[in-house]
Amino acid sequence: MRKLLIKAAFISVLSSMFCLTAGAIPYRGYTYDGYDEVVPSQNGYKPVAIYAGIDFGDEVGALSAPKDIFVDKVGNIYILDSGNNRLLVLNQDYKISKILTTFNFNGELLTLNNPQGIFVDSSGLIYIADTGNFRALVVNRDGEIKLILEKPQTKLIDADLEFKPQKILADSAGNIYVAVAGIYQGALFFKPDGEFERFYGANTVEPSAALMLDLFWKRLLTDSQVKNISRYVPEEISSMNIDDRDFIYTVTKSLNIKQNLKKLNPSGKNILKKQKTYGELEIIYVASVSSASRFIDVCVDNEGNISTLDAQHNRIFQYDREGRLLFVFGGSGIQVGTFQEPSAITCQGDNILVLDSTKHNLTVFSPTDFGREVRTAVEYYNNGQYDESVDLWRNILKSDHNYTVGYISIGKSLMANKNYAEAEKNFLLGNDREGNSEAFAALRKQVVQKYFPLFALTSFLIIALIVWICIRKKRPAREASVRAKMNPFIFLIHPIDSAEEMKQKNSGSLLYAGIILSVWVVASVIEYSLTGFRFNSNNPDQINVILVFLRTLPIFLAWVCANWGVTTLLDGKGNMKDIFISNAYCLIPFTIATLISVLLSYVLTLPEGIFIHVIILVGTGWSILMLLGVLSGIHDYSVTQTLTSTFFTVIGVLVIVFLVLLASTLLQQAFLFVYSIASELIYRL
């Protein structure tokens, strides 16, 4: 048995060693659709090489917990071999050209201590976050220190805080940015001469119920008590990078921040989509552990594509310059192309280089044929070659129809060529609501301009017809019959009077009530499933009409029962029938508003969506006011009594829902218990 295990282990090691030559990729490609659900996709990158320290040269030996890597403009590769406290400089062929272990500062030799960050500017100056020595260094190619950055003497930084730089970079003007552990105001911004000026690119505190509660208690507690409760501060920057246009990219490793990837302009404003979460989108909590991504490093290539390193799942997420997901690759394991503890990432042309601090090696990823096609299509689009981009994207979609970014890119290219109708269709296929809205607005403008006389004449005739109807219509006499007042639409105008007469003369119509309830349920289903794409976030493949039904009619019946029970205890005058009919009538405004909003969702753009919200708000408010008036009229209540009964009715509905859920759970458990016993008996017999 032991020999078999050893043999199996040996075969496993051999297979992992030869996986590169065999062309095997130890992970499956996937992407996310417009509903943030995982869909399979072709791999965009594959591992092509792996290097241990000895592969760089015999004098290098083994790496020890390497923490950062950088590729300069001429192709030299810089590796911070942090465990060995040295800087390795490699040529483009991954062969050692220089090992720096000491640095000259005015005749004094200084050494590194657990360095965490490396950056090289266009002039060849090397910037090192010398974390263990509580400083940052700026050195030339010969290892001579030109500048030492230490903790700034400012009241903006806690005096007791240890200065532990994590990452460092410089812009084209020579300004230096340092991300420091424990500093939440953003990166420290230094002038070229080393003078601290300000903070840059701070994250914001994510609003939450816990935060609001904490702020409330802080107003009530003493200063000593406040110190003993949790502090809510922005998340610190975990890593940074910069492109040729001085846009700075930051990531955070927090599992609780939504905007975990930012693209900052020189003023520090994020220009990526603010509502977007990057990394894993299907967040699952298992044993109180989140599956959200934890970004620890970021790099950007010459085309503006952004690659982030996720230490939570040991994967790389690559996005285009607008933040659209291109590829996901990597994973956890011992195979080539997987990681145990990835520590840093950098871009080398089309290639991606990743350090692993536990494996003590460097993995090189290169685009697959599919990945090169995508990168070329992105490059065409970025360069304004829209026709070439569209043709290439369509070819890409033939091999991977799940690649929604292709439809979006085609839509943007068609928009640039003013082909708004086709652009709208492609944005729909790519589930891009913002793009679809923009294309529809442009298309609608074209149609209106083309058929303006017809639109003007139609609008005039409709307005004239409405005015004529209003003039010709006779006002109903105040002495209208009770039956007329029980007409649902008369009920809309005189809810309290109608409710009182319903109670006194038993004139409510169960037929009308049933029709109204049916229309309300149908309207809810229509709203859920048929609302226009731009305003409908529901996945059409997962629409469940039964769930829509369960949240409408059963809830209404629970409301009626709860109100009858509460008002019976509070000396209400209405009976079950009157409550049912009058409450059903109150659904008319909300139902009408719902149907109108569905119709408007097909002719309005996203910025015009405020009109839909206003209509829904008016319909809901009207229904609520009618409900309060009806309850007052039915039960002969004052305003205070009406509000009190309404409050307890809501409590009653919650109790009913809880009891129903409890009963269903118990019945399910009982069924499973009986079923398991029956299965066991059948098996034994």
C-alpha positions as CSV (number, residue, x, y, z in Angstrom):
1,M,0.0,0.0,0.0
2,R,2.8,2.4,0.9
3,K,4.5,1.7,-2.4
4,L,1.3,2.5,-4.3
5,L,0.9,5.8,-2.4
6,I,4.5,6.7,-3.2
7,K,4.0,5.8,-6.8
8,A,0.8,7.8,-7.1
9,A,2.5,10.8,-5.6
10,F,5.4,10.4,-8.0
11,I,3.1,10.2,-10.9
12,S,1.2,13.3,-9.7
13,V,4.5,15.3,-9.4
14,L,5.5,14.2,-12.9
15,S,2.2,15.2,-14.4
16,S,2.4,18.6,-12.8
17,M,6.0,19.0,-14.1
18,F,5.0,18.1,-17.7
19,C,1.7,20.0,-17.7
20,L,3.3,22.9,-19.6
21,T,4.7,20.8,-22.4
22,A,1.4,18.9,-22.7
23,G,-0.5,22.2,-23.1
24,A,-2.8,21.4,-20.2
25,I,-4.4,24.3,-18.4
26,P,-5.2,23.4,-14.7
27,Y,-8.2,25.7,-14.5
28,R,-11.5,26.4,-16.3
29,G,-12.3,29.7,-17.8
30,Y,-15.4,31.5,-16.8
31,T,-17.0,34.9,-16.9
32,Y,-20.1,36.7,-15.6
33,D,-23.2,37.5,-17.5
34,G,-25.3,40.6,-17.1
35,Y,-27.0,39.2,-14.0
36,D,-23.7,38.5,-12.2
37,E,-24.0,34.8,-12.7
38,V,-21.1,32.5,-13.7
39,V,-21.1,31.3,-17.2
40,P,-18.4,29.1,-18.8
41,S,-15.9,30.8,-21.1
42,Q,-12.7,30.0,-23.0
43,N,-9.4,30.5,-21.2
44,G,-7.7,33.8,-22.0
45,Y,-4.4,33.0,-20.5
46,K,-2.2,29.9,-20.0
47,P,0.9,29.2,-17.9
48,V,3.9,29.0,-20.2
49,A,6.9,29.0,-17.8
50,I,7.8,28.7,-14.1
51,Y,11.0,29.9,-12.5
52,A,12.6,29.1,-9.2
53,G,15.5,31.2,-8.0
54,I,18.1,28.8,-9.3
55,D,16.7,29.2,-12.8
56,F,17.8,32.8,-12.8
57,G,21.4,31.8,-12.2
58,D,23.4,29.6,-9.9
59,E,24.5,32.6,-7.8
60,V,20.9,33.4,-7.0
61,G,20.0,30.2,-5.2
62,A,16.5,29.8,-3.8
63,L,14.0,32.6,-3.4
64,S,12.6,33.2,0.1
65,A,9.1,34.7,0.4
66,P,9.3,37.1,-2.6
67,K,6.9,40.0,-2.1
68,D,6.9,42.2,-5.2
69,I,7.9,42.3,-8.8
70,F,8.2,45.1,-11.5
71,V,9.1,45.3,-15.2
72,D,10.6,48.6,-16.3
73,K,10.3,50.2,-19.7
74,V,13.2,48.4,-21.3
75,G,12.1,45.0,-20.1
76,N,14.3,44.5,-17.0
77,I,12.6,42.5,-14.2
78,Y,13.0,43.5,-10.6
79,I,12.1,41.0,-7.8
80,L,12.0,41.8,-4.1
81,D,13.4,38.6,-2.6
82,S,12.1,39.8,0.8
83,G,13.0,36.7,2.9
84,N,16.6,37.2,1.7
85,N,16.5,41.0,2.0
86,R,17.8,41.6,-1.5
87,L,16.8,43.0,-4.9
88,L,17.2,40.8,-8.0
89,V,17.5,42.5,-11.4
90,L,16.8,40.1,-14.3
91,N,17.1,40.7,-18.1
92,Q,14.4,40.0,-20.6
93,D,15.6,36.3,-20.7
94,Y,15.0,35.9,-17.0
95,K,18.7,35.7,-16.3
96,I,20.3,37.5,-13.4
97,S,22.1,40.7,-14.2
98,K,22.5,42.2,-10.8
99,I,21.9,41.4,-7.1
100,L,21.6,44.3,-4.7
101,T,22.0,43.5,-1.0
102,T,23.5,46.8,0.2
103,F,22.9,50.4,-0.8
104,N,25.3,53.3,-0.5
105,F,24.1,56.4,1.4
106,N,26.9,59.0,1.8
107,G,29.5,56.3,2.2
108,E,27.3,54.2,4.6
109,L,26.1,50.8,3.4
110,L,22.4,50.2,4.2
111,T,20.6,46.9,4.0
112,L,17.0,46.0,3.4
113,N,14.7,44.5,6.0
114,N,11.6,42.7,4.8
115,P,10.9,45.0,1.8
116,Q,7.4,44.9,0.4
117,G,7.2,47.2,-2.6
118,I,9.2,47.9,-5.7
119,F,8.8,50.5,-8.5
120,V,11.1,51.8,-11.3
121,D,10.5,55.0,-13.2
122,S,11.3,55.8,-16.8
123,S,14.7,57.3,-15.8
124,G,15.8,54.1,-14.1
125,L,15.3,55.3,-10.5
126,I,14.3,52.5,-8.2
127,Y,11.8,53.0,-5.4
128,I,11.7,50.5,-2.5
129,A,9.3,50.2,0.4
130,D,11.8,49.1,3.0
131,T,9.1,48.0,5.4
132,G,11.2,46.4,8.2
133,N,13.4,49.5,8.5
134,F,10.3,51.9,8.6
135,R,11.4,53.8,5.5
136,A,11.2,54.1,1.7
137,L,14.3,54.4,-0.5
138,V,14.9,56.0,-3.8
139,V,18.1,54.6,-5.4
140,N,19.8,54.7,-8.8
141,R,20.8,51.7,-10.9
142,D,24.2,51.5,-9.2
143,G,22.6,51.2,-5.8
144,E,23.3,54.7,-4.6
145,I,20.5,56.1,-2.3
146,K,19.2,59.5,-3.6
147,L,16.4,60.0,-1.1
148,I,15.1,58.4,2.1
149,L,11.5,58.8,3.0
150,E,10.5,58.4,6.7
151,K,7.5,59.0,8.8
152,P,6.2,62.6,8.2
153,Q,6.1,64.9,11.2
154,T,2.4,65.9,10.9
155,K,-0.6,65.9,13.2
156,L,-2.5,64.1,10.4
157,I,-0.8,60.8,11.3
158,D,-1.0,59.1,14.7
159,A,2.2,59.7,16.7
160,D,2.3,56.1,17.9
161,L,1.9,54.6,14.4
162,E,4.9,52.7,13.1
163,F,5.8,53.8,9.6
164,K,5.5,50.6,7.5
165,P,5.4,51.3,3.8
166,Q,3.7,48.6,1.8
167,K,3.8,49.8,-1.8
168,I,5.5,52.8,-3.6
169,L,5.4,54.4,-7.0
170,A,6.2,57.7,-8.7
171,D,4.4,59.7,-11.4
172,S,6.0,61.4,-14.5
173,A,6.6,64.6,-12.5
174,G,8.6,62.7,-9.8
175,N,5.9,62.9,-7.1
176,I,6.0,59.9,-4.9
177,Y,3.0,57.9,-3.5
178,V,3.5,55.5,-0.6
179,A,0.8,53.1,0.8
180,V,1.5,52.6,4.5
181,A,0.0,49.9,6.7
182,G,-2.4,51.3,9.3
183,I,-3.0,54.7,7.4
184,Y,-6.5,54.9,6.2
185,Q,-6.5,58.4,4.7
186,G,-5.1,57.2,1.5
187,A,-1.5,57.0,0.1
188,L,1.0,59.5,1.3
189,F,1.9,62.0,-1.3
190,F,5.5,63.3,-1.3
191,K,7.0,65.9,-3.6
192,P,10.1,64.9,-5.6
193,D,12.3,66.4,-2.9
194,G,10.7,64.1,-0.2
195,E,8.4,66.8,1.4
196,F,5.1,65.3,2.6
197,E,2.2,67.3,1.2
198,R,-1.1,65.4,1.5
199,F,-3.0,62.2,1.3
200,Y,-4.2,60.7,-2.0
201,G,-7.0,58.3,-3.1
202,A,-8.6,57.5,0.3
203,N,-11.3,54.8,0.3
204,T,-14.6,55.8,1.8
205,V,-16.5,54.1,4.6
206,E,-19.2,51.8,3.3
207,P,-22.6,52.8,4.7
208,S,-24.2,50.1,6.8
209,A,-26.7,49.5,9.5
210,A,-23.9,48.7,11.9
211,L,-22.2,51.9,11.1
212,M,-25.3,53.9,11.7
213,L,-25.9,52.2,15.0
214,D,-22.4,52.8,16.1
215,L,-22.6,56.5,15.3
216,F,-25.8,56.7,17.3
217,W,-24.3,55.1,20.4
218,K,-21.2,57.3,20.1
219,R,-23.5,60.3,20.6
220,L,-24.8,58.8,23.9
221,L,-21.6,57.4,25.4
222,T,-18.7,59.0,27.2
223,D,-15.3,59.4,25.7
224,S,-13.9,56.5,27.6
225,Q,-16.8,54.3,26.5
226,V,-16.4,55.3,22.9
227,K,-12.7,54.0,23.0
228,N,-14.0,50.5,23.9
229,I,-16.3,50.1,21.0
230,S,-15.3,49.4,17.4
231,R,-14.0,52.1,15.1
232,Y,-15.3,52.5,11.6
233,V,-12.5,53.8,9.3
234,P,-11.9,53.6,5.6
235,E,-10.0,50.6,4.3
236,E,-6.3,51.1,3.7
237,I,-4.9,50.7,0.2
238,S,-3.2,47.3,-0.2
239,S,-1.4,48.0,-3.5
240,M,-1.0,50.6,-6.3
241,N,0.2,50.9,-9.9
242,I,0.4,53.7,-12.5
243,D,0.0,53.9,-16.2
244,D,1.7,56.1,-18.8
245,R,-1.0,58.8,-18.5
246,D,-0.5,59.0,-14.7
247,F,-3.7,57.3,-13.8
248,I,-3.2,55.5,-10.5
249,Y,-4.8,52.1,-9.9
250,T,-5.5,51.0,-6.3
251,V,-6.9,47.8,-4.8
252,T,-7.9,46.8,-1.3
253,K,-7.8,43.4,0.3
254,S,-10.8,44.1,2.5
255,L,-13.7,41.7,2.1
256,N,-16.3,44.3,3.1
257,I,-15.6,47.2,0.7
258,K,-17.6,47.4,-2.5
259,Q,-15.3,49.5,-4.6
260,N,-12.2,47.3,-4.3
261,L,-10.6,48.5,-7.5
262,K,-10.2,52.1,-8.4
263,K,-8.7,54.1,-11.3
264,L,-7.8,57.5,-10.0
265,N,-7.1,60.6,-12.0
266,P,-4.4,63.0,-10.9
267,S,-6.9,64.8,-8.6
268,G,-7.7,61.5,-6.9
269,K,-11.2,61.0,-8.4
270,N,-12.2,57.4,-9.3
271,I,-13.3,57.2,-13.0
272,L,-14.4,53.5,-12.9
273,K,-18.0,52.6,-12.3
274,K,-18.7,53.5,-8.7
275,Q,-21.5,50.9,-8.1
276,K,-19.5,48.1,-9.4
277,T,-17.9,45.3,-7.4
278,Y,-14.9,43.6,-8.9
279,G,-13.6,40.1,-8.5
280,E,-16.0,37.3,-7.5
281,L,-19.6,38.4,-7.8
282,E,-21.4,35.2,-6.4
283,I,-20.5,35.9,-2.8
284,I,-21.3,33.0,-0.5
285,Y,-20.8,33.0,3.3
286,V,-19.7,29.6,4.7
287,A,-18.9,29.3,8.4
288,S,-18.9,33.1,8.6
289,V,-16.2,33.3,5.9
290,S,-16.9,35.4,2.8
291,S,-16.1,34.3,-0.7
292,A,-15.6,37.9,-1.8
293,S,-12.3,38.7,-3.5
294,R,-9.4,40.1,-1.6
295,F,-7.2,42.0,-4.0
296,I,-3.5,42.4,-2.9
297,D,-1.9,43.7,-6.1
298,V,-2.7,45.3,-9.5
299,C,-0.9,46.0,-12.7
300,V,-1.9,47.7,-16.0
301,D,-0.5,46.9,-19.5
302,N,0.3,49.1,-22.4
303,E,-3.3,48.9,-23.7
304,G,-4.8,49.9,-20.4
305,N,-6.0,46.5,-19.4
306,I,-6.1,46.0,-15.7
307,S,-5.1,42.8,-14.0
308,T,-5.8,42.2,-10.3
309,L,-4.5,39.5,-8.0
310,D,-7.1,37.9,-5.7
311,A,-5.5,36.3,-2.7
312,Q,-8.8,34.9,-1.5
313,H,-9.2,32.6,-4.5
314,N,-5.7,32.7,-5.9
315,R,-6.9,34.0,-9.2
316,I,-6.3,36.8,-11.6
317,F,-9.1,39.0,-12.8
318,Q,-8.4,41.0,-15.9
319,Y,-10.5,44.0,-17.0
320,D,-10.3,46.4,-19.9
321,R,-9.7,50.1,-19.3
322,E,-13.4,50.7,-18.7
323,G,-13.6,48.0,-16.0
324,R,-15.3,45.3,-18.1
325,L,-14.3,41.8,-17.2
326,L,-12.1,40.1,-19.8
327,F,-10.6,37.0,-18.2
328,V,-10.4,35.0,-15.0
329,F,-7.5,32.6,-14.6
330,G,-5.4,30.8,-12.1
331,G,-6.5,28.9,-9.0
332,S,-5.4,27.1,-5.8
333,G,-3.2,24.0,-6.0
334,I,0.3,22.7,-6.7
335,Q,0.1,22.5,-10.5
336,V,1.8,24.9,-12.7
337,G,-0.5,27.9,-13.2
338,T,-2.0,27.6,-9.7
339,F,-0.9,29.2,-6.5
340,Q,-0.6,28.6,-2.8
341,E,0.1,32.2,-1.6
342,P,0.4,34.6,-4.5
343,S,2.1,37.9,-3.4
344,A,2.5,40.1,-6.5
345,I,1.6,40.6,-10.1
346,T,3.1,42.6,-13.0
347,C,2.5,43.0,-16.7
348,Q,5.2,42.3,-19.3
349,G,3.8,43.2,-22.7
350,D,1.0,40.7,-23.3
351,N,2.3,38.4,-20.5
352,I,1.4,38.3,-16.8
353,L,4.0,37.5,-14.2
354,V,2.9,36.3,-10.7
355,L,5.1,35.7,-7.6
356,D,4.2,33.0,-5.1
357,S,5.7,33.6,-1.6
358,T,5.0,30.1,-0.5
359,K,6.1,28.2,-3.6
360,H,9.1,30.7,-3.8
361,N,8.7,30.9,-7.6
362,L,7.6,33.0,-10.6
363,T,4.9,31.9,-13.0
364,V,4.6,33.4,-16.5
365,F,1.2,33.5,-18.2
366,S,0.7,34.2,-21.9
367,P,-2.5,34.8,-23.8
368,T,-4.1,31.9,-25.6
369,D,-5.3,32.2,-29.2
370,F,-8.7,33.2,-27.9
371,G,-7.0,35.7,-25.5
372,R,-5.0,37.2,-28.3
373,E,-8.1,37.7,-30.4
374,V,-9.8,39.5,-27.5
375,R,-6.8,41.7,-26.8
376,T,-6.5,42.6,-30.5
377,A,-10.2,43.5,-30.6
378,V,-9.9,45.6,-27.5
379,E,-6.8,47.4,-29.1
380,Y,-8.8,48.0,-32.3
381,Y,-11.6,49.6,-30.3
382,N,-9.2,51.7,-28.2
383,N,-7.5,53.0,-31.3
384,G,-10.8,54.0,-33.0
385,Q,-10.7,51.1,-35.6
386,Y,-14.4,50.3,-35.0
387,D,-15.1,48.4,-38.2
388,E,-12.1,46.1,-37.6
389,S,-13.2,45.8,-34.0
390,V,-16.7,44.7,-34.8
391,D,-15.6,42.1,-37.3
392,L,-13.2,40.6,-34.8
393,W,-15.7,40.6,-32.0
394,R,-18.2,38.8,-34.1
395,N,-15.7,36.2,-34.9
396,I,-14.9,35.8,-31.2
397,L,-18.6,35.4,-30.3
398,K,-18.9,32.6,-32.8
399,S,-16.5,30.6,-30.7
400,D,-17.8,31.8,-27.3
401,H,-21.4,33.1,-27.3
402,N,-21.2,33.6,-23.5
403,Y,-18.6,36.3,-23.9
404,T,-21.0,39.2,-23.1
405,V,-18.2,41.8,-23.3
406,G,-18.1,41.1,-27.0
407,Y,-21.7,42.2,-27.5
408,I,-21.0,45.3,-25.4
409,S,-17.9,46.2,-27.4
410,I,-19.8,45.7,-30.7
411,G,-22.6,48.0,-29.4
412,K,-20.0,50.7,-28.5
413,S,-18.4,50.4,-31.9
414,L,-21.8,50.7,-33.6
415,M,-22.7,53.7,-31.5
416,A,-19.5,55.4,-32.7
417,N,-20.7,54.7,-36.3
418,K,-24.2,56.0,-35.4
419,N,-25.8,52.6,-36.1
420,Y,-28.1,53.0,-33.0
421,A,-30.6,50.3,-33.9
422,E,-28.0,47.5,-34.1
423,A,-26.2,49.0,-31.1
424,E,-29.3,48.8,-29.0
425,K,-29.7,45.1,-29.9
426,N,-26.1,44.2,-29.0
427,F,-26.3,46.1,-25.7
428,L,-29.4,44.0,-25.0
429,L,-27.5,40.8,-25.8
430,G,-24.7,41.9,-23.5
431,N,-27.1,42.9,-20.7
432,D,-25.6,46.5,-20.7
433,R,-28.5,48.7,-19.5
434,E,-26.6,51.9,-19.6
435,G,-25.4,51.3,-23.2
436,N,-28.9,50.2,-24.3
437,S,-30.4,53.3,-22.8
438,E,-27.9,55.6,-24.5
439,A,-28.5,53.8,-27.9
440,F,-32.3,53.9,-27.5
441,A,-32.2,57.7,-26.7
442,A,-30.2,58.4,-29.8
443,L,-32.5,56.1,-31.9
444,R,-35.6,57.7,-30.4
445,K,-34.3,61.2,-31.3
446,Q,-33.7,60.1,-34.9
447,V,-37.3,58.7,-35.2
448,V,-38.9,61.8,-33.6
449,Q,-37.0,64.1,-35.9
450,K,-38.0,62.0,-38.9
451,Y,-41.7,61.8,-38.1
452,F,-42.1,65.0,-36.1
453,P,-45.2,66.3,-38.0
454,L,-47.0,63.0,-37.4
455,F,-46.1,63.0,-33.7
456,A,-47.3,66.6,-33.3
457,L,-50.6,65.9,-35.1
458,T,-51.3,62.8,-33.0
459,S,-50.5,64.6,-29.7
460,F,-52.8,67.5,-30.7
461,L,-55.7,65.1,-31.5
462,I,-55.3,63.2,-28.2
463,I,-55.3,66.4,-26.1
464,A,-58.3,67.7,-28.0
465,L,-60.2,64.4,-27.4
466,I,-59.4,64.5,-23.7
467,V,-60.6,68.2,-23.4
468,W,-63.8,67.3,-25.3
469,I,-64.6,64.4,-23.0
470,C,-64.0,66.5,-19.9
471,I,-66.4,69.2,-21.2
472,R,-69.1,66.8,-22.2
473,K,-68.9,64.7,-19.1
474,K,-71.6,65.4,-16.5
475,R,-70.7,65.4,-12.8
476,P,-72.6,62.7,-10.9
477,A,-75.3,64.0,-8.6
478,R,-74.4,64.1,-4.9
479,E,-77.4,61.9,-4.4
480,A,-76.0,59.2,-6.6
481,S,-77.1,55.8,-5.8
482,V,-75.3,53.6,-3.4
483,R,-74.6,51.2,-6.2
484,A,-72.9,54.0,-8.2
485,K,-70.8,54.9,-5.3
486,M,-69.7,51.3,-5.0
487,N,-68.3,51.5,-8.5
488,P,-64.6,51.1,-8.0
489,F,-63.6,54.2,-9.8
490,I,-66.1,56.3,-7.8
491,F,-64.6,54.7,-4.7
492,L,-61.2,56.2,-5.8
493,I,-62.6,59.7,-5.3
494,H,-64.9,59.1,-2.3
495,P,-63.2,56.3,-0.3
496,I,-64.5,57.3,3.2
497,D,-68.1,58.0,2.1
498,S,-68.2,54.8,0.1
499,A,-66.8,52.7,2.9
500,E,-69.4,54.1,5.3
501,E,-72.3,53.4,2.9
502,M,-70.9,49.9,2.3
503,K,-71.0,49.3,6.0
504,Q,-74.5,50.7,6.5
505,K,-76.2,49.3,3.4
506,N,-74.1,46.2,2.6
507,S,-73.6,47.4,-0.9
508,G,-70.1,46.2,-1.6
509,S,-69.5,44.1,-4.7
510,L,-67.5,40.8,-4.2
511,L,-67.4,40.6,-8.0
512,Y,-65.6,43.9,-8.4
513,A,-63.3,43.0,-5.5
514,G,-62.4,39.7,-7.1
515,I,-61.7,41.3,-10.5
516,I,-59.5,44.0,-8.9
517,L,-57.5,41.3,-7.0
518,S,-57.1,39.3,-10.2
519,V,-55.9,42.3,-12.1
520,W,-53.5,43.3,-9.3
521,V,-51.9,39.8,-9.3
522,V,-51.6,39.8,-13.1
523,A,-50.1,43.3,-12.9
524,S,-47.5,42.1,-10.4
525,V,-46.6,39.2,-12.7
526,I,-46.4,41.6,-15.7
527,E,-44.2,44.0,-13.8
528,Y,-41.8,41.2,-12.7
529,S,-41.5,39.6,-16.1
530,L,-42.4,42.1,-18.7
531,T,-40.8,45.4,-17.5
532,G,-38.6,46.8,-20.2
533,F,-35.0,45.6,-20.2
534,R,-33.5,49.0,-19.1
535,F,-35.5,48.9,-15.9
536,N,-35.7,45.1,-15.2
537,S,-32.9,43.5,-13.3
538,N,-34.7,40.1,-13.1
539,N,-33.1,37.2,-15.1
540,P,-35.8,36.1,-17.6
541,D,-34.5,32.5,-17.3
542,Q,-35.2,32.4,-13.6
543,I,-38.7,34.1,-13.5
544,N,-40.9,32.2,-11.0
545,V,-44.6,33.2,-11.4
546,I,-45.5,31.1,-8.3
547,L,-43.2,33.3,-6.1
548,V,-44.8,36.4,-7.5
549,F,-48.3,35.0,-6.7
550,L,-47.2,34.0,-3.2
551,R,-46.1,37.5,-2.4
552,T,-49.4,39.0,-3.6
553,L,-52.7,37.3,-2.9
554,P,-51.7,35.3,0.3
555,I,-50.3,38.5,1.8
556,F,-53.5,40.3,1.0
557,L,-55.6,37.6,2.6
558,A,-53.3,37.6,5.6
559,W,-53.8,41.4,5.9
560,V,-57.6,41.0,5.7
561,C,-57.6,38.3,8.4
562,A,-55.2,40.3,10.7
563,N,-57.2,43.5,10.3
564,W,-60.4,41.7,11.1
565,G,-58.9,40.1,14.2
566,V,-57.3,43.4,15.4
567,T,-60.4,45.5,14.8
568,T,-62.6,42.9,16.5
569,L,-60.5,43.3,19.6
570,L,-60.5,47.1,19.3
571,D,-64.3,47.5,18.8
572,G,-64.2,48.0,15.1
573,K,-67.6,48.1,13.3
574,G,-66.6,46.4,10.0
575,N,-67.1,42.7,9.2
576,M,-64.9,40.4,7.2
577,K,-66.7,41.0,3.9
578,D,-66.6,44.8,4.1
579,I,-62.9,44.6,5.0
580,F,-62.1,42.3,2.1
581,I,-64.1,44.4,-0.5
582,S,-62.9,47.8,0.6
583,N,-59.3,46.8,0.9
584,A,-59.4,45.3,-2.5
585,Y,-60.7,48.6,-3.9
586,C,-57.7,50.3,-2.4
587,L,-55.4,48.4,-4.7
588,I,-56.7,50.2,-7.8
589,P,-54.3,53.2,-7.8
590,F,-51.3,51.0,-7.2
591,T,-52.3,48.6,-9.9
592,I,-52.9,51.3,-12.4
593,A,-49.5,52.9,-11.5
594,T,-47.8,49.5,-12.0
595,L,-49.3,48.9,-15.4
596,I,-48.4,52.5,-16.5
597,S,-44.8,52.0,-15.3
598,V,-44.5,48.8,-17.3
599,L,-45.6,50.6,-20.5
600,L,-43.3,53.6,-19.8
601,S,-40.3,51.2,-19.3
602,Y,-40.3,50.6,-23.0
603,V,-40.2,54.3,-24.1
604,L,-38.0,55.9,-21.4
605,T,-34.3,56.0,-20.9
606,L,-32.5,55.4,-17.6
607,P,-32.1,59.1,-16.8
608,E,-35.9,59.4,-17.4
609,G,-36.6,56.6,-14.9
610,I,-37.5,59.2,-12.3
611,F,-40.9,59.5,-14.0
612,I,-41.6,55.8,-13.3
613,H,-40.5,56.2,-9.7
614,V,-42.9,59.2,-9.3
615,I,-45.8,57.3,-10.8
616,I,-45.2,54.3,-8.5
617,L,-44.9,56.6,-5.6
618,V,-48.1,58.5,-6.4
619,G,-50.0,55.2,-6.9
620,T,-48.6,53.7,-3.7
621,G,-49.3,56.8,-1.7
622,W,-52.9,57.1,-3.1
623,S,-53.6,53.4,-2.2
624,I,-52.2,54.0,1.4
625,L,-54.3,57.1,1.9
626,M,-57.4,55.3,0.6
627,L,-56.6,52.4,2.9
628,L,-56.5,54.6,6.0
629,G,-59.7,56.4,4.9
630,V,-61.4,53.0,4.3
631,L,-60.4,51.7,7.7
632,S,-61.7,54.8,9.4
633,G,-65.0,54.6,7.5
634,I,-65.5,50.9,7.9
635,H,-64.7,50.7,11.6
636,D,-65.9,54.1,12.6
637,Y,-62.4,55.0,13.9
638,S,-60.7,58.3,14.7
639,V,-57.4,59.1,13.2
640,T,-55.5,57.8,16.2
641,Q,-57.5,54.6,16.3
642,T,-57.0,54.1,12.6
643,L,-53.2,54.4,12.9
644,T,-53.1,52.1,15.9
645,S,-55.2,49.4,14.3
646,T,-53.0,49.6,11.1
647,F,-49.8,49.2,13.2
648,F,-51.1,46.1,15.0
649,T,-52.4,44.8,11.6
650,V,-48.9,44.9,10.3
651,I,-47.7,43.0,13.4
652,G,-50.5,40.5,12.8
653,V,-49.4,39.9,9.2
654,L,-45.8,39.3,10.3
655,V,-47.1,36.8,13.0
656,I,-49.2,35.0,10.4
657,V,-46.3,34.7,7.9
658,F,-44.0,33.5,10.7
659,L,-46.5,30.8,11.8
660,V,-47.0,29.7,8.2
661,L,-43.3,29.4,7.6
662,L,-42.9,27.5,10.9
663,A,-45.7,25.1,10.1
664,S,-44.3,24.5,6.6
665,T,-40.8,23.8,8.0
666,L,-42.2,21.4,10.6
667,L,-44.2,19.6,8.0
668,Q,-41.2,19.3,5.8
669,Q,-39.1,17.9,8.6
670,A,-41.9,15.5,9.5
671,F,-42.1,14.3,5.9
672,L,-38.4,13.8,5.6
673,F,-38.4,11.9,8.9
674,V,-41.2,9.6,7.8
675,Y,-39.6,9.2,4.4
676,S,-36.2,8.3,5.8
677,I,-37.9,5.6,8.1
678,A,-39.8,4.2,5.2
679,S,-36.7,4.1,3.0
680,E,-34.8,2.3,5.7
681,L,-37.6,-0.2,6.2
682,I,-37.8,-0.9,2.5
683,Y,-34.1,-1.3,2.3
684,R,-34.0,-3.8,5.2
685,L,-36.9,-5.7,3.8
